[in-house]
Amino acid sequence: MKVAEITSLLIGRVVEMDRHGIVYQLVRPLRIFVTGPGIAETALESELKRLGLTVAMWPNFDTYDLRVTVPNGEVWALDVKDRANPALLARGSQPLRPDPPYDRAFLVIPQYRFDDRKDYPTVFAHHTSSELRERIELVSDTELLTAIKKQLRAAGSRPATRRTKNA
């Protein structure tokens, strides 16, 4: 396959704009599985850094999305997923790999998904394997930030550092 053919597959369709020239749209799989989640991941990273926490993006070549040390000294592994269907998310999810090490693992879903589907956690739990259920927690980004802010208040806003229990 030639470079031009590959490029045309990756770019998707051309969208003509009135006065602004040409805009390229990525093909749907790249929008769904690369660009969209990347936006949620970087937004969460920005918020965690704004709170003064140490955050590593895509540790160990994307073992999971964010590695953050929370105020009580634990290291949390965050895997951000922006999926509309909780059953499909549950069926396709695996426990996070343990390297780099962490104390707790979370699947972080944008709050609007929980707002759109009040049964999101219930449906996810119904379709989740017992192995996954024991090793990862499903939370919204709002729930996650609320828990971290609560820890910050309890610690007097001092981010902590320590080695993980499985290091």
Buried (B, 14 or more C-beta within 10 A) or exposed (E): EEEEEEEEEEEBEEEEEEEEEEEEEBEEEBEBEEEBBBEBBBEBBEBBEEBEBBBBEBBEEEBBBBBBBBBEBBBBBBBBBBBEBBBEBBEEBEEBEBEBEBBBBBBBBBBEBBEEBEEBBEBBBEBBEEEBBEBBEBBBBBBBBEBBEEBBEEBEEEBBEEEBEEE
